[in-house]
Amino acid sequence: MAKSWDQFFKQPTVDIAKGLLGKWLLYNSPDGLCGGLIVDTEAYLGVDDPASHAAGGRRTAYTESLYGRAGTAYLYQIRGRVCMDVVAGKSGDPQGVLIRGLEPFVGSQIMAKNRQMASVDVSNGPAKLMAALGIADRSLDGSSLRTGELCLQLDNGRTPQKVVTTTRVGINPSLSTAELPNRFYVAGNPYVTGINASQVDDDHHGWQVAN
């Protein structure tokens, strides 16, 4: 039986990260509805995770939404490009799930136009997918992903044939949590960051197929 929204976000953050694979991320953009299925995620575990924006209890106006209610958006910029975490901890416990890869299904032409390309590079990275959706600033930071213009849909997604568990991308190897197996992705999906072409499932993109 599928979990309700509240049940889903009461899970540990690593389970939320796994559970978001195959769920819809959609944006009601000025150009129309666009988005797709989440294929690549990373869990960040808050104040005790030195790779987190809240490491050591760091709390600023910029990171305040990460301390908010689970199921809301934490938008932040890296080198001027927007990325998004799904807030995952209890209020005041700043844990989050980075959305790292998205397979376009809705408004694919809008996403290709936003990125000026139509290859897998359109959304196979956290900043790429946000740019593909047409999100270029932090105006949606702190918004509800249940009722907002940028939303998650936990129903009617797809089920991965296999989930790969590995370490997170780009983490300083000197950090104590660098080797945590906190990244999860759909095996064989071409929109996974850095996937080798020989590993891609050309037929089904790693999704289970109904008999």
C-alpha positions in Angstrom: 0.0 0.0 0.0 1.4 3.4 -1.0 2.4 5.7 1.9 0.6 9.0 2.4 2.4 12.2 2.1 2.9 12.5 5.9 3.9 8.9 6.3 6.4 9.2 3.5 8.2 12.2 5.1 8.3 10.6 8.5 10.8 8.1 7.2 14.6 8.4 7.7 16.2 10.7 5.2 18.1 7.9 3.4 14.8 6.1 2.9 13.1 9.2 1.6 16.0 9.6 -0.9 15.5 6.0 -2.1 11.7 6.4 -2.1 11.8 9.5 -4.3 13.2 7.5 -7.2 10.5 7.1 -9.8 8.4 9.9 -8.3 7.2 12.9 -10.3 8.8 16.4 -10.0 6.7 18.9 -11.9 6.7 22.6 -12.4 3.8 24.8 -13.6 6.1 27.2 -15.4 5.1 30.4 -17.2 5.6 28.4 -20.4 3.5 25.4 -19.3 3.7 22.3 -17.2 7.0 20.4 -17.4 9.0 17.8 -15.5 9.6 14.1 -15.2 10.6 11.2 -13.0 13.4 11.5 -10.4 16.2 9.1 -11.2 19.1 10.2 -9.0 19.2 11.5 -5.4 21.6 12.1 -2.5 20.8 12.3 1.3 22.3 15.0 3.5 22.0 14.4 7.2 22.1 17.8 8.8 24.2 19.1 11.6 26.3 15.9 12.0 27.0 15.7 8.3 30.0 18.0 7.4 28.9 17.8 3.7 25.6 19.4 4.6 24.9 23.2 4.4 23.8 22.9 8.1 27.0 21.2 9.2 27.8 21.9 12.9 24.5 23.7 13.3 25.2 26.4 10.8 22.0 28.4 10.4 21.6 31.6 8.4 18.9 33.5 6.5 20.1 31.7 3.4 19.7 28.2 4.8 16.7 28.8 7.0 14.3 26.9 4.7 16.4 23.7 5.2 15.3 23.9 8.9 11.7 24.0 7.8 8.9 21.5 7.3 9.6 18.2 5.5 8.3 18.2 2.0 9.2 21.8 1.3 11.9 23.1 -1.1 15.4 24.3 -0.2 16.7 26.1 -3.2 20.3 27.3 -3.3 22.9 28.5 -5.8 26.2 27.1 -6.7 28.3 29.3 -9.1 25.1 31.1 -9.9 23.1 28.0 -10.8 20.1 26.8 -8.8 19.9 23.4 -7.2 17.2 21.9 -5.0 17.0 19.8 -1.9 13.7 18.3 -0.7 13.6 19.1 3.0 13.4 15.8 4.8 14.0 16.2 8.6 11.6 17.3 11.3 11.2 21.0 11.6 14.5 22.3 13.1 16.4 19.2 12.0 18.0 20.4 8.7 18.2 17.2 6.6 17.6 17.2 2.9 17.6 15.2 -0.3 19.3 16.6 -3.3 17.5 15.9 -6.6 20.4 15.1 -8.9 18.8 13.7 -12.1 15.4 13.9 -13.8 14.1 12.0 -16.8 11.8 14.4 -18.8 8.3 13.2 -19.6 6.0 16.2 -19.3 6.8 19.4 -21.4 9.9 17.9 -22.8 10.0 20.5 -25.5 9.9 23.3 -22.9 12.8 21.7 -21.0 14.8 21.3 -24.2 14.2 24.9 -25.2 15.2 26.1 -21.7 18.5 24.2 -22.0 18.9 24.7 -25.7 19.5 21.0 -26.2 17.6 17.8 -26.4 20.2 15.2 -25.2 20.4 13.5 -21.8 22.5 16.5 -20.7 19.3 18.5 -20.5 18.6 17.2 -16.9 21.4 14.8 -15.8 22.6 17.0 -13.0 21.1 19.0 -10.1 21.7 22.5 -11.7 20.9 21.2 -15.2 17.4 19.9 -14.2 16.5 23.1 -12.5 17.5 25.1 -15.5 15.5 22.7 -17.7 12.4 23.5 -15.6 13.1 27.2 -16.1 14.0 27.9 -12.5 16.8 30.4 -12.4 16.4 32.0 -8.9 15.4 31.2 -5.3 11.9 32.6 -5.4 10.4 29.2 -4.7 12.7 28.5 -1.8 10.7 27.3 1.2 7.6 26.6 -0.9 5.5 23.5 -0.3 6.2 20.7 -2.7 2.8 19.3 -2.1 0.7 22.3 -3.2 3.1 24.8 -4.8 4.0 25.5 -8.4 7.0 23.2 -8.1 5.6 20.0 -6.8 6.3 16.3 -6.0 3.7 13.7 -6.9 4.2 10.5 -4.8 1.6 8.5 -6.7 1.5 7.1 -10.2 5.2 7.1 -10.8 7.4 4.2 -11.9 9.4 1.5 -10.1 13.1 1.0 -10.7 14.2 -2.5 -11.7 17.3 -1.9 -9.6 18.5 0.9 -7.3 22.3 1.5 -7.1 23.6 2.7 -3.8 26.9 4.5 -3.7 28.8 7.5 -2.3 27.8 11.1 -3.0 29.3 13.1 -5.9 31.9 15.8 -5.3 32.3 15.3 -1.5 35.7 16.3 -0.1 37.3 12.9 0.7 38.7 14.3 3.9 35.2 14.7 5.4 34.1 12.1 7.9 30.9 11.3 6.0 32.5 11.2 2.5 32.2 7.5 2.2 28.6 7.2 3.4 26.5 5.3 0.8 24.0 8.1 0.6 23.5 8.4 -3.1 20.8 6.4 -4.9 20.0 6.1 -8.6 18.0 4.1 -11.1 20.3 1.5 -12.6 20.5 1.9 -16.4 18.8 5.3 -16.6 20.5 7.6 -19.1 19.7 10.7 -17.0 21.8 9.6 -14.1 24.8 11.9 -13.5 27.9 10.4 -15.0 26.5 7.1 -16.0 28.6 5.2 -18.5 27.0 4.7 -21.9 27.7 0.9 -21.6 25.5 0.8 -18.5 22.4 2.4 -20.0 19.3 0.4 -20.5 18.3 1.5 -23.9 15.0 -0.3 -23.9 13.4 0.6 -20.6 15.7 3.1 -18.9 15.8 1.0 -15.8 12.1 1.0 -15.1 10.0 -2.1 -14.4 7.7 -3.0 -17.2 4.2 -4.3 -16.5 3.6 -7.8 -17.7 
